[in-house]
Amino acid sequence: MNKKLALSVALNVLLGGALSVLLYLVYPQFTYQLDSVEYRGRYNVRTYRNYGTGAAYFEVLLGPEEWDRQPQVPRRIYSRSGTQAFFITAFGADVTGNGVPDLVVQQWNGSASEFGSRYLVLELDGSAVKEVAMIEGLAAVKCEDLNEDGIREITGGDEAYCFWGGYSRASSPCPAVVLSFDKTQARFVLDRKLMAKPPLSQEQLGRLSLEYKNECWGAEGDLPPARLFNTMFDLIYSGNERQAWELCDACWLQGSPFSEEKWKEEVRDALRHSPFNPAIAHGNKEGS
């Protein structure tokens, strides 16, 4: 009798587990709380969260009309699970230049800022969904058509320098990055042309060097002014690295507890930690 009871309990546990898995696969709303729903043309995207466990989920569904035309195709054509939350960054815009709508989804890591997020790029082509790229290392990502060619670029700030060298997150550099889809390489690459800016005029350079030299260098533990740090990185990322070092030389405070040459080496070391550094360095070398 005890054996039969034990077998019955085990069977019920197995059936309960199987039912839970089935509900999760077919009806994620039983496992997660619906977070958002967005519709674009033939598709709609739903995001879900489980606030108790920190799990997250999103799915791409065919819209009712499209599903009526393709009854043999499952209505859910893509799904992905993760942690914390998913947010839709762009839906329906073409970011790959392939002439089909794309979906860019942010996987948030739960922090108070957008640092540490990942961005998944999907192509939505009929009932097929293609994973194009997973982009990491950028904060505050947007999809913008910067050169007005009908294809949107992915823009954001390089988060490699957050909290670097004793600076706070608010004062750390977050230089602008532009990514375009390269069809020959089938991946997103740094678009140095769209990132390029003209160098500072001598008047601008002189004014900034005077401002930074007159700033209180002791406000952040005798670190060089954060504005100098940020301006140097903006110059380096826009193709003006030579001028970045020129600005540093012009405004370095005599008697600073920091060695200028040592600080320059620390800046170069920080640059090497960015995933975008090889392309940035190559662009500056070409422009020198």
MIDOSE-1310 file (N, C-alpha, C; in nm, 2 decimals, decimal comma, always signed):
residues 288
mnkk	+0,08/-0,12/+0,00/+0,00/+0,00/+0,00/+0,09/+0,13/+0,00; +0,19/+0,12/+0,08/+0,28/+0,24/+0,09/+0,35/+0,26/-0,04; +0,39/+0,15/-0,11/+0,45/+0,16/-0,24/+0,36/+0,22/-0,34; +0,23/+0,19/-0,34/+0,13/+0,24/-0,43/+0,12/+0,39/-0,40
lals	+0,11/+0,43/-0,28/+0,10/+0,57/-0,24/+0,22/+0,65/-0,29; +0,34/+0,59/-0,26/+0,46/+0,66/-0,30/+0,46/+0,68/-0,46; +0,42/+0,58/-0,53/+0,42/+0,58/-0,67/+0,32/+0,69/-0,72; +0,20/+0,69/-0,65/+0,10/+0,79/-0,69/+0,15/+0,93/-0,67
valn	+0,22/+0,96/-0,55/+0,27/+1,09/-0,53/+0,38/+1,13/-0,63; +0,47/+1,04/-0,66/+0,57/+1,06/-0,76/+0,51/+1,10/-0,89; +0,41/+1,02/-0,93/+0,34/+1,05/-1,06/+0,28/+1,18/-1,07; +0,21/+1,22/-0,95/+0,15/+1,35/-0,95/+0,25/+1,47/-0,96
vllg	+0,37/+1,45/-0,89/+0,47/+1,55/-0,90/+0,52/+1,56/-1,04; +0,54/+1,45/-1,11/+0,59/+1,45/-1,25/+0,49/+1,52/-1,34; +0,36/+1,49/-1,32/+0,26/+1,55/-1,40/+0,25/+1,70/-1,37; +0,26/+1,74/-1,25/+0,26/+1,88/-1,21/+0,37/+1,95/-1,27
gals	+0,49/+1,89/-1,27/+0,61/+1,96/-1,33/+0,59/+1,97/-1,48; +0,54/+1,87/-1,54/+0,52/+1,87/-1,69/+0,42/+1,98/-1,73; +0,31/+1,99/-1,64/+0,21/+2,09/-1,67/+0,27/+2,23/-1,65; +0,35/+2,25/-1,56/+0,42/+2,38/-1,53/+0,50/+2,42/-1,65
vlly	+0,58/+2,32/-1,70/+0,66/+2,35/-1,82/+0,58/+2,38/-1,94; +0,47/+2,31/-1,96/+0,38/+2,33/-2,07/+0,32/+2,47/-2,06; +0,27/+2,51/-1,94/+0,22/+2,64/-1,93/+0,32/+2,75/-1,96; +0,44/+2,72/-1,91/+0,55/+2,82/-1,94/+0,58/+2,84/-2,09
lvyp	+0,58/+2,72/-2,16/+0,61/+2,73/-2,30/+0,49/+2,79/-2,39; +0,37/+2,75/-2,35/+0,26/+2,79/-2,43/+0,19/+2,92/-2,38; +0,19/+2,94/-2,25/+0,12/+3,06/-2,19/+0,22/+3,12/-2,09; +0,32/+3,20/-2,13/+0,41/+3,26/-2,04/+0,35/+3,35/-1,94
qfty	+0,22/+3,40/-1,97/+0,16/+3,49/-1,87/+0,12/+3,42/-1,74; +0,12/+3,29/-1,74/+0,09/+3,22/-1,62/+0,22/+3,22/-1,53; +0,34/+3,24/-1,59/+0,46/+3,24/-1,51/+0,51/+3,38/-1,49; +0,48/+3,47/-1,58/+0,53/+3,61/-1,58/+0,41/+3,70/-1,57
qlds	+0,44/+3,82/-1,53/+0,34/+3,93/-1,54/+0,37/+4,01/-1,67; +0,26/+4,03/-1,75/+0,27/+4,11/-1,87/+0,32/+4,25/-1,84; +0,43/+4,29/-1,91/+0,49/+4,42/-1,89/+0,45/+4,52/-1,99; +0,45/+4,48/-2,12/+0,42/+4,57/-2,23/+0,38/+4,50/-2,35
veyr	+0,30/+4,56/-2,44/+0,25/+4,51/-2,57/+0,27/+4,62/-2,67; +0,34/+4,59/-2,78/+0,35/+4,69/-2,89/+0,31/+4,62/-3,02; +0,24/+4,69/-3,11/+0,20/+4,64/-3,24/+0,27/+4,72/-3,35; +0,32/+4,65/-3,45/+0,37/+4,72/-3,57/+0,34/+4,63/-3,69
gryn	+0,25/+4,68/-3,78/+0,22/+4,61/-3,90/+0,17/+4,47/-3,87; +0,25/+4,37/-3,92/+0,21/+4,23/-3,91/+0,25/+4,16/-3,78; +0,32/+4,24/-3,69/+0,37/+4,18/-3,57/+0,33/+4,25/-3,44; +0,33/+4,17/-3,33/+0,32/+4,24/-3,20/+0,42/+4,17/-3,11
vrty	+0,47/+4,25/-3,02/+0,58/+4,21/-2,93/+0,53/+4,22/-2,79; +0,54/+4,12/-2,71/+0,50/+4,13/-2,56/+0,62/+4,10/-2,48; +0,64/+4,18/-2,37/+0,74/+4,16/-2,27/+0,68/+4,12/-2,14; +0,75/+4,04/-2,07/+0,69/+3,99/-1,94/+0,81/+3,99/-1,83
rnyg	+0,76/+4,00/-1,71/+0,86/+4,00/-1,60/+0,80/+3,91/-1,48; +0,89/+3,85/-1,41/+0,85/+3,78/-1,29/+0,92/+3,86/-1,17; +0,84/+3,94/-1,11/+0,90/+4,03/-1,01/+0,95/+3,95/-0,88; +0,90/+3,83/-0,86/+0,95/+3,75/-0,75/+1,08/+3,69/-0,77
tgaa	+1,11/+3,64/-0,89/+1,23/+3,57/-0,92/+1,33/+3,65/-1,00; +1,29/+3,76/-1,06/+1,38/+3,84/-1,14/+1,40/+3,79/-1,28; +1,32/+3,69/-1,32/+1,32/+3,64/-1,45/+1,25/+3,73/-1,55; +1,28/+3,73/-1,68/+1,21/+3,81/-1,78/+1,20/+3,73/-1,91
yfev	+1,11/+3,78/-2,00/+1,08/+3,70/-2,11/+1,02/+3,80/-2,22; +1,04/+3,77/-2,35/+0,97/+3,85/-2,45/+0,94/+3,75/-2,56; +0,84/+3,79/-2,64/+0,80/+3,70/-2,75/+0,75/+3,79/-2,87; +0,77/+3,74/-2,99/+0,72/+3,80/-3,11/+0,61/+3,72/-3,17
llgp	+0,49/+3,78/-3,19/+0,38/+3,71/-3,23/+0,33/+3,77/-3,37; +0,28/+3,68/-3,45/+0,21/+3,73/-3,57/+0,08/+3,80/-3,53; +0,05/+3,91/-3,60/-0,08/+3,97/-3,57/-0,19/+3,89/-3,62; -0,32/+3,92/-3,58/-0,43/+3,84/-3,62/-0,45/+3,82/-3,77
eewd	-0,44/+3,93/-3,84/-0,46/+3,92/-3,99/-0,35/+3,83/-4,05; -0,22/+3,85/-4,01/-0,12/+3,77/-4,07/-0,13/+3,63/-4,03; -0,18/+3,60/-3,91/-0,19/+3,46/-3,87/-0,31/+3,40/-3,94; -0,41/+3,47/-3,97/-0,52/+3,42/-4,05/-0,48/+3,38/-4,19
rqpq	-0,38/+3,45/-4,25/-0,33/+3,42/-4,38/-0,24/+3,30/-4,38; -0,17/+3,27/-4,26/-0,08/+3,16/-4,25/-0,12/+3,07/-4,13; -0,23/+3,01/-4,14/-0,28/+2,93/-4,02/-0,19/+2,81/-3,99; -0,10/+2,77/-4,08/-0,01/+2,66/-4,06/+0,11/+2,70/-3,98
vprr	+0,13/+2,83/-3,96/+0,24/+2,88/-3,89/+0,21/+2,91/-3,74; +0,29/+2,87/-3,65/+0,25/+2,90/-3,51/+0,25/+3,05/-3,49; +0,16/+3,10/-3,41/+0,14/+3,24/-3,39/+0,27/+3,30/-3,32; +0,33/+3,23/-3,23/+0,45/+3,28/-3,16/+0,57/+3,24/-3,25
iysr	+0,64/+3,34/-3,31/+0,74/+3,30/-3,40/+0,88/+3,32/-3,34; +0,89/+3,38/-3,22/+1,02/+3,40/-3,15/+0,99/+3,42/-3,01; +1,08/+3,37/-2,92/+1,08/+3,40/-2,78/+1,22/+3,39/-2,72; +1,24/+3,47/-2,61/+1,37/+3,47/-2,55/+1,35/+3,50/-2,40
sgtq	+1,42/+3,43/-2,31/+1,41/+3,45/-2,17/+1,54/+3,50/-2,12; +1,54/+3,57/-2,01/+1,66/+3,63/-1,95/+1,63/+3,67/-1,80; +1,70/+3,77/-1,76/+1,68/+3,82/-1,62/+1,64/+3,97/-1,62; +1,58/+4,01/-1,51/+1,54/+4,14/-1,48/+1,43/+4,19/-1,57
affi	+1,46/+4,24/-1,70/+1,35/+4,29/-1,78/+1,40/+4,31/-1,92; +1,31/+4,31/-2,02/+1,33/+4,34/-2,16/+1,25/+4,47/-2,19; +1,32/+4,56/-2,27/+1,25/+4,68/-2,31/+1,27/+4,70/-2,46; +1,17/+4,74/-2,53/+1,18/+4,76/-2,68/+1,25/+4,89/-2,71
tafg	+1,36/+4,89/-2,78/+1,43/+5,01/-2,82/+1,39/+5,06/-2,95; +1,37/+4,97/-3,05/+1,32/+5,01/-3,18/+1,24/+4,89/-3,23; +1,13/+4,92/-3,30/+1,04/+4,82/-3,35/+0,99/+4,86/-3,49; +1,03/+4,79/-3,60/+0,99/+4,82/-3,73/+1,09/+4,90/-3,81
advt	+1,18/+4,96/-3,75/+1,28/+5,04/-3,82/+1,39/+4,94/-3,89; +1,44/+4,99/-4,00/+1,54/+4,91/-4,07/+1,68/+4,95/-4,02; +1,75/+4,87/-3,95/+1,89/+4,90/-3,90/+1,99/+4,82/-3,97; +1,95/+4,72/-4,05/+2,05/+4,64/-4,12/+2,06/+4,68/-4,27
gngv	+1,97/+4,75/-4,32/+1,97/+4,79/-4,46/+1,93/+4,68/-4,56; +1,86/+4,58/-4,50/+1,81/+4,46/-4,58/+1,67/+4,48/-4,63; +1,61/+4,59/-4,60/+1,48/+4,62/-4,65/+1,37/+4,55/-4,57; +1,40/+4,49/-4,46/+1,29/+4,43/-4,38/+1,29/+4,49/-4,24
pdlv	+1,18/+4,49/-4,17/+1,17/+4,55/-4,04/+1,26/+4,48/-3,94; +1,31/+4,56/-3,85/+1,40/+4,50/-3,74/+1,34/+4,54/-3,61; +1,38/+4,46/-3,51/+1,34/+4,47/-3,37/+1,47/+4,48/-3,29; +1,48/+4,59/-3,21/+1,60/+4,60/-3,12/+1,54/+4,60/-2,97
vqqw	+1,59/+4,50/-2,89/+1,54/+4,48/-2,76/+1,65/+4,50/-2,66; +1,63/+4,58/-2,56/+1,73/+4,59/-2,45/+1,70/+4,49/-2,34; +1,80/+4,42/-2,30/+1,79/+4,34/-2,18/+1,86/+4,41/-2,07; +1,77/+4,47/-1,98/+1,82/+4,55/-1,87/+1,87/+4,46/-1,76
ngsa	+1,98/+4,51/-1,69/+2,04/+4,42/-1,59/+2,00/+4,46/-1,45; +1,90/+4,55/-1,43/+1,85/+4,58/-1,30/+1,91/+4,70/-1,23; +2,02/+4,76/-1,29/+2,09/+4,87/-1,23/+2,01/+5,00/-1,24; +2,04/+5,10/-1,16/+1,97/+5,22/-1,16/+2,00/+5,30/-1,29
sefg	+2,10/+5,27/-1,37/+2,13/+5,33/-1,49/+2,12/+5,22/-1,60; +2,15/+5,26/-1,73/+2,15/+5,17/-1,84/+2,28/+5,10/-1,86; +2,38/+5,13/-1,77/+2,51/+5,07/-1,79/+2,50/+4,92/-1,77; +2,56/+4,84/-1,85/+2,56/+4,69/-1,84/+2,45/+4,62/-1,91
sryl	+2,36/+4,70/-1,99/+2,26/+4,64/-2,06/+2,31/+4,57/-2,19; +2,23/+4,48/-2,24/+2,27/+4,41/-2,37/+2,15/+4,45/-2,47; +2,18/+4,45/-2,60/+2,08/+4,49/-2,70/+2,08/+4,38/-2,81; +1,97/+4,32/-2,82/+1,95/+4,21/-2,92/+1,88/+4,27/-3,05
vlel	+1,94/+4,24/-3,16/+1,89/+4,29/-3,29/+1,83/+4,17/-3,37; +1,70/+4,18/-3,40/+1,64/+4,08/-3,48/+1,58/+4,13/-3,61; +1,59/+4,05/-3,71/+1,52/+4,08/-3,84/+1,38/+4,01/-3,84; +1,28/+4,08/-3,88/+1,14/+4,02/-3,89/+1,10/+4,01/-4,03
dgsa	+1,12/+3,89/-4,09/+1,09/+3,87/-4,23/+0,98/+3,76/-4,25; +0,86/+3,81/-4,26/+0,75/+3,72/-4,27/+0,73/+3,64/-4,14; +0,73/+3,51/-4,15/+0,72/+3,43/-4,03/+0,85/+3,38/-3,98; +0,96/+3,44/-4,04/+1,10/+3,40/-3,99/+1,16/+3,52/-3,91
vkev	+1,22/+3,48/-3,81/+1,29/+3,58/-3,72/+1,44/+3,54/-3,72; +1,53/+3,63/-3,76/+1,67/+3,61/-3,76/+1,74/+3,69/-3,65; +1,82/+3,62/-3,57/+1,90/+3,69/-3,48/+2,03/+3,75/-3,55; +2,04/+3,88/-3,55/+2,14/+3,95/-3,62/+2,27/+3,98/-3,54
amie	+2,24/+4,03/-3,42/+2,36/+4,07/-3,33/+2,31/+4,08/-3,19; +2,41/+4,07/-3,10/+2,39/+4,10/-2,96/+2,50/+4,21/-2,93; +2,46/+4,33/-2,90/+2,55/+4,44/-2,88/+2,56/+4,47/-2,73; +2,69/+4,48/-2,69/+2,72/+4,50/-2,55/+2,82/+4,62/-2,54
glaa	+2,83/+4,68/-2,43/+2,93/+4,79/-2,41/+2,88/+4,93/-2,44; +2,75/+4,94/-2,47/+2,69/+5,07/-2,50/+2,58/+5,10/-2,40; +2,57/+5,23/-2,36/+2,46/+5,28/-2,27/+2,37/+5,38/-2,35; +2,25/+5,38/-2,31/+2,15/+5,48/-2,37/+2,14/+5,46/-2,52
vkce	+2,12/+5,34/-2,57/+2,12/+5,31/-2,71/+1,99/+5,37/-2,78; +2,01/+5,43/-2,89/+1,90/+5,47/-2,98/+1,93/+5,42/-3,12; +1,82/+5,43/-3,20/+1,83/+5,39/-3,34/+1,79/+5,52/-3,42; +1,89/+5,58/-3,49/+1,87/+5,70/-3,56/+1,93/+5,70/-3,70
dlne	+1,85/+5,76/-3,79/+1,90/+5,78/-3,93/+1,99/+5,90/-3,94; +2,11/+5,89/-3,91/+2,20/+6,01/-3,90/+2,23/+6,07/-4,04; +2,24/+5,99/-4,14/+2,28/+6,04/-4,27/+2,16/+6,04/-4,37; +2,04/+6,02/-4,32/+1,92/+6,03/-4,39/+1,92/+5,94/-4,52
dgir	+1,96/+5,82/-4,50/+1,96/+5,73/-4,62/+1,85/+5,62/-4,60; +1,76/+5,64/-4,50/+1,66/+5,54/-4,48/+1,69/+5,42/-4,39; +1,82/+5,41/-4,35/+1,87/+5,31/-4,27/+1,91/+5,37/-4,14; +1,86/+5,32/-4,03/+1,90/+5,37/-3,90/+2,03/+5,32/-3,84
eitg	+2,11/+5,40/-3,79/+2,23/+5,36/-3,72/+2,20/+5,34/-3,57; +2,29/+5,26/-3,51/+2,27/+5,24/-3,36/+2,37/+5,33/-3,29; +2,32/+5,42/-3,21/+2,40/+5,51/-3,13/+2,40/+5,49/-2,98; +2,50/+5,52/-2,91/+2,50/+5,51/-2,77/+2,64/+5,56/-2,72
gdea	+2,66/+5,55/-2,59/+2,78/+5,59/-2,52/+2,86/+5,47/-2,48; +2,99/+5,48/-2,50/+3,09/+5,37/-2,46/+3,09/+5,37/-2,31; +3,05/+5,26/-2,25/+3,04/+5,25/-2,10/+3,17/+5,19/-2,04; +3,28/+5,18/-2,12/+3,40/+5,11/-2,07/+3,47/+5,19/-1,96
ycfw	+3,44/+5,32/-1,95/+3,51/+5,41/-1,86/+3,43/+5,44/-1,73; +3,32/+5,38/-1,71/+3,24/+5,41/-1,59/+3,32/+5,38/-1,47; +3,33/+5,48/-1,38/+3,40/+5,47/-1,25/+3,56/+5,45/-1,27; +3,61/+5,48/-1,39/+3,75/+5,46/-1,41/+3,83/+5,56/-1,34
ggys	+3,94/+5,52/-1,28/+4,04/+5,61/-1,22/+4,00/+5,69/-1,11; +3,89/+5,65/-1,04/+3,84/+5,72/-0,92/+3,74/+5,83/-0,95; +3,70/+5,84/-1,08/+3,59/+5,94/-1,11/+3,46/+5,87/-1,08; +3,36/+5,96/-1,04/+3,22/+5,91/-1,02/+3,16/+5,86/-1,15
rass	+3,05/+5,79/-1,15/+2,98/+5,75/-1,27/+2,93/+5,87/-1,35; +2,88/+5,97/-1,28/+2,83/+6,09/-1,34/+2,94/+6,17/-1,41; +3,06/+6,17/-1,36/+3,17/+6,25/-1,42/+3,26/+6,16/-1,51; +3,24/+6,03/-1,52/+3,32/+5,94/-1,61/+3,28/+5,97/-1,75
pcpa	+3,38/+5,96/-1,84/+3,35/+5,98/-1,99/+3,26/+5,87/-2,04; +3,17/+5,91/-2,13/+3,08/+5,81/-2,20/+3,08/+5,86/-2,35; +3,19/+5,85/-2,42/+3,20/+5,91/-2,55/+3,10/+5,84/-2,65; +3,05/+5,93/-2,74/+2,95/+5,88/-2,84/+3,01/+5,78/-2,94
vvls	+2,93/+5,68/-2,96/+2,96/+5,57/-3,06/+2,85/+5,56/-3,16; +2,88/+5,54/-3,29/+2,79/+5,51/-3,39/+2,82/+5,38/-3,46; +2,72/+5,29/-3,46/+2,74/+5,16/-3,53/+2,65/+5,15/-3,65; +2,71/+5,10/-3,76/+2,64/+5,08/-3,88/+2,65/+4,93/-3,92
fdkt	+2,55/+4,87/-3,99/+2,56/+4,73/-4,03/+2,64/+4,72/-4,16; +2,74/+4,64/-4,15/+2,83/+4,61/-4,27/+2,78/+4,48/-4,33; +2,72/+4,49/-4,45/+2,67/+4,36/-4,51/+2,78/+4,27/-4,55; +2,90/+4,32/-4,59/+3,00/+4,23/-4,63/+3,05/+4,15/-4,51
qarf	+3,05/+4,20/-4,39/+3,09/+4,13/-4,27/+2,98/+4,07/-4,19; +2,85/+4,11/-4,23/+2,73/+4,06/-4,16/+2,74/+4,10/-4,01; +2,78/+4,22/-3,98/+2,78/+4,26/-3,84/+2,79/+4,41/-3,83; +2,76/+4,46/-3,71/+2,77/+4,60/-3,68/+2,91/+4,64/-3,66
vldr	+2,95/+4,75/-3,72/+3,09/+4,80/-3,71/+3,08/+4,95/-3,67; +3,19/+5,00/-3,62/+3,21/+5,14/-3,58/+3,20/+5,22/-3,71; +3,12/+5,32/-3,72/+3,11/+5,41/-3,83/+3,19/+5,54/-3,80; +3,32/+5,54/-3,84/+3,40/+5,65/-3,81/+3,36/+5,77/-3,89
klma	+3,31/+5,76/-4,01/+3,27/+5,88/-4,08/+3,16/+5,95/-4,01; +3,06/+5,88/-3,96/+2,95/+5,95/-3,89/+2,99/+6,00/-3,75; +3,10/+5,94/-3,69/+3,15/+5,99/-3,56/+3,24/+6,10/-3,58; +3,30/+6,13/-3,70/+3,40/+6,23/-3,71/+3,34/+6,37/-3,69
kppl	+3,42/+6,45/-3,63/+3,39/+6,59/-3,61/+3,51/+6,68/-3,64; +3,49/+6,80/-3,68/+3,61/+6,89/-3,71/+3,68/+6,92/-3,58; +3,81/+6,94/-3,59/+3,89/+6,97/-3,47/+3,85/+7,11/-3,41; +3,89/+7,13/-3,29/+3,86/+7,26/-3,22/+3,94/+7,37/-3,29
sqeq	+3,89/+7,49/-3,30/+3,97/+7,60/-3,34/+4,07/+7,63/-3,24; +4,17/+7,71/-3,28/+4,27/+7,75/-3,18/+4,21/+7,84/-3,07; +4,11/+7,91/-3,11/+4,04/+7,99/-3,01/+3,97/+7,91/-2,91; +3,90/+7,80/-2,96/+3,83/+7,71/-2,87/+3,93/+7,64/-2,78
lgrl	+4,04/+7,59/-2,84/+4,14/+7,52/-2,76/+4,19/+7,60/-2,65; +4,22/+7,73/-2,68/+4,28/+7,82/-2,58/+4,18/+7,85/-2,47; +4,05/+7,87/-2,50/+3,95/+7,89/-2,40/+3,93/+7,78/-2,31; +3,92/+7,65/-2,37/+3,90/+7,53/-2,28/+4,03/+7,51/-2,19
sley	+4,15/+7,52/-2,25/+4,26/+7,50/-2,17/+4,27/+7,59/-2,05; +4,23/+7,72/-2,07/+4,23/+7,82/-1,96/+4,12/+7,78/-1,86; +4,00/+7,74/-1,90/+3,90/+7,70/-1,81/+3,94/+7,58/-1,72; +4,00/+7,48/-1,79/+4,03/+7,36/-1,71/+4,15/+7,39/-1,62
knec	+4,24/+7,47/-1,66/+4,36/+7,50/-1,58/+4,31/+7,58/-1,45; +4,21/+7,66/-1,46/+4,16/+7,74/-1,35/+4,06/+7,66/-1,26; +4,02/+7,54/-1,30/+3,93/+7,46/-1,22/+4,00/+7,41/-1,09; +3,93/+7,39/-0,99/+3,99/+7,33/-0,86/+4,02/+7,19/-0,88
wgae	+4,15/+7,16/-0,89/+4,19/+7,02/-0,91/+4,17/+6,93/-0,79; +4,14/+6,99/-0,67/+4,13/+6,91/-0,55/+3,99/+6,87/-0,52; +3,89/+6,90/-0,61/+3,75/+6,87/-0,58/+3,72/+6,72/-0,58; +3,80/+6,65/-0,65/+3,78/+6,50/-0,66/+3,91/+6,43/-0,62
gdlp	+3,96/+6,46/-0,50/+4,08/+6,39/-0,46/+4,20/+6,42/-0,54; +4,21/+6,55/-0,58/+4,33/+6,60/-0,66/+4,34/+6,54/-0,80; +4,23/+6,48/-0,85/+4,23/+6,43/-0,98/+4,22/+6,54/-1,08; +4,28/+6,52/-1,20/+4,26/+6,63/-1,30/+4,11/+6,65/-1,33
parl	+4,07/+6,77/-1,37/+3,93/+6,80/-1,39/+3,85/+6,70/-1,48; +3,74/+6,66/-1,43/+3,66/+6,56/-1,51/+3,62/+6,61/-1,65; +3,60/+6,74/-1,66/+3,57/+6,80/-1,79/+3,69/+6,78/-1,89; +3,81/+6,79/-1,84/+3,92/+6,76/-1,93/+3,92/+6,62/-1,97
fntm	+3,90/+6,53/-1,88/+3,89/+6,39/-1,91/+3,79/+6,36/-2,02; +3,67/+6,42/-2,00/+3,56/+6,40/-2,09/+3,59/+6,46/-2,23; +3,64/+6,58/-2,23/+3,67/+6,64/-2,36/+3,78/+6,57/-2,44; +3,88/+6,52/-2,37/+3,98/+6,44/-2,43/+3,92/+6,32/-2,50
fdli	+3,83/+6,25/-2,43/+3,78/+6,12/-2,49/+3,68/+6,16/-2,61; +3,61/+6,27/-2,60/+3,53/+6,31/-2,71/+3,61/+6,34/-2,83; +3,73/+6,41/-2,81/+3,82/+6,44/-2,92/+3,87/+6,31/-2,98; +3,92/+6,22/-2,90/+3,97/+6,09/-2,95/+3,87/+6,01/-3,03
ysgn	+3,75/+6,01/-2,98/+3,64/+5,93/-3,05/+3,59/+6,00/-3,18; +3,62/+6,13/-3,19/+3,57/+6,20/-3,31/+3,69/+6,22/-3,41; +3,80/+6,15/-3,39/+3,91/+6,15/-3,49/+4,01/+6,26/-3,46; +4,01/+6,31/-3,34/+4,11/+6,43/-3,31/+4,20/+6,39/-3,19
erqa	+4,26/+6,28/-3,20/+4,34/+6,23/-3,08/+4,46/+6,33/-3,06; +4,52/+6,37/-3,16/+4,64/+6,46/-3,15/+4,60/+6,59/-3,07; +4,48/+6,64/-3,10/+4,44/+6,76/-3,03/+4,40/+6,73/-2,88; +4,36/+6,61/-2,85/+4,33/+6,57/-2,71/+4,45/+6,58/-2,63
welc	+4,57/+6,53/-2,68/+4,69/+6,54/-2,60/+4,74/+6,68/-2,59; +4,72/+6,76/-2,70/+4,76/+6,90/-2,70/+4,68/+6,98/-2,59; +4,55/+6,95/-2,58/+4,47/+7,01/-2,48/+4,52/+6,97/-2,34; +4,56/+6,85/-2,32/+4,61/+6,80/-2,19/+4,74/+6,88/-2,15
dacw	+4,83/+6,89/-2,25/+4,95/+6,96/-2,22/+4,93/+7,11/-2,19; +4,83/+7,17/-2,26/+4,81/+7,31/-2,24/+4,75/+7,35/-2,11; +4,67/+7,26/-2,05/+4,60/+7,29/-1,93/+4,65/+7,22/-1,80; +4,75/+7,14/-1,82/+4,80/+7,07/-1,70/+4,85/+7,17/-1,59
lqgs	+4,81/+7,15/-1,47/+4,84/+7,24/-1,36/+4,98/+7,21/-1,31; +5,06/+7,31/-1,31/+5,20/+7,30/-1,25/+5,18/+7,27/-1,10; +5,26/+7,17/-1,05/+5,25/+7,14/-0,91/+5,15/+7,04/-0,88; +5,08/+6,98/-0,98/+4,98/+6,88/-0,96/+5,04/+6,76/-0,90
pfse	+4,97/+6,69/-0,80/+5,03/+6,57/-0,74/+5,03/+6,46/-0,84; +4,97/+6,47/-0,95/+4,97/+6,37/-1,06/+5,08/+6,40/-1,16; +5,16/+6,30/-1,19/+5,25/+6,31/-1,30/+5,17/+6,31/-1,43; +5,20/+6,41/-1,52/+5,12/+6,42/-1,64/+5,15/+6,29/-1,73
ekwk	+5,28/+6,25/-1,74/+5,31/+6,14/-1,82/+5,24/+6,01/-1,77; +5,24/+6,00/-1,64/+5,18/+5,88/-1,58/+5,03/+5,88/-1,60; +4,97/+6,00/-1,59/+4,82/+6,01/-1,62/+4,79/+5,98/-1,76; +4,87/+6,03/-1,85/+4,85/+6,00/-2,00/+4,86/+5,85/-2,02
eevr	+4,95/+5,78/-1,96/+4,96/+5,63/-1,98/+4,84/+5,56/-1,92; +4,78/+5,62/-1,81/+4,66/+5,56/-1,75/+4,54/+5,58/-1,85; +4,54/+5,69/-1,91/+4,43/+5,72/-2,01/+4,45/+5,62/-2,13; +4,57/+5,60/-2,18/+4,59/+5,51/-2,29/+4,55/+5,37/-2,25
dalr	+4,58/+5,33/-2,12/+4,54/+5,20/-2,07/+4,39/+5,18/-2,07; +4,32/+5,29/-2,02/+4,18/+5,29/-2,02/+4,12/+5,27/-2,16; +4,18/+5,34/-2,26/+4,13/+5,32/-2,39/+4,14/+5,18/-2,44; +4,25/+5,11/-2,40/+4,27/+4,97/-2,45/+4,17/+4,88/-2,40
hspf	+4,09/+4,92/-2,29/+3,99/+4,83/-2,23/+3,86/+4,84/-2,30; +3,84/+4,93/-2,39/+3,72/+4,94/-2,47/+3,71/+4,85/-2,58; +3,59/+4,78/-2,61/+3,58/+4,69/-2,72/+3,59/+4,76/-2,85; +3,57/+4,89/-2,85/+3,57/+4,97/-2,97/+3,71/+5,03/-3,00
npai	+3,81/+5,01/-2,91/+3,94/+5,07/-2,93/+4,01/+5,04/-3,06; +4,01/+4,91/-3,10/+4,09/+4,89/-3,23/+4,05/+4,98/-3,34; +3,92/+4,99/-3,36/+3,87/+5,08/-3,47/+3,89/+5,23/-3,44; +3,88/+5,27/-3,32/+3,91/+5,41/-3,28/+4,05/+5,44/-3,31
ahgn	+4,14/+5,35/-3,26/+4,29/+5,37/-3,28/+4,32/+5,37/-3,43; +4,27/+5,29/-3,51/+4,29/+5,28/-3,65/+4,25/+5,41/-3,72; +4,13/+5,46/-3,68/+4,08/+5,58/-3,74/+4,17/+5,70/-3,71; +4,22/+5,71/-3,58/+4,30/+5,82/-3,55/+4,44/+5,81/-3,62
kegs	+4,49/+5,69/-3,64/+4,62/+5,67/-3,70/+4,61/+5,71/-3,85; +4,49/+5,68/-3,91/+4,47/+5,72/-4,05/+4,46/+5,87/-4,07; +4,40/+5,93/-3,96/+4,38/+6,08/-3,97/+4,50/+6,16/-3,93; +4,60/+6,09/-3,87/+4,72/+6,17/-3,82/+4,81/+6,21/-3,93
